[in-house]
Amino acid sequence: MECCGVRAMVTLAKSFGHGPMSITAMAKDSFVPYAYLEQLIVPLRKSGLVESKHGAHGDFDCRRRRGEA
């Protein structure tokens, strides 16, 4: 389901510059189920498209600006 990955990335790109976003917020904004998004975020992070922020919330952020991905 590539469309779910694209929707998740578009959601992160829209929030670029506003700080990291939780998986819960990404799931809500992109209409991708939370459980599926948890699995989907790993390859996105490993490919360098998404950066994870360690800590209590474990939020995620785009690593590139809107036109660079």
Sequence and secondary structure as in RCSB ss.txt:
>XXXX:A:sequence
MECCGVRAMVTLAKSFGHGPMSITAMAKDSFVPYAYLEQLIVPLRKSGLVESKHGAHGDFDCRRRRGEA
>XXXX:A:secstr
 HHHHHHHHHHHHHTTTS  B HHHHHHHHT  HHHHHHHHHHHHHTTSEEE  SSS  EEESS TTT 
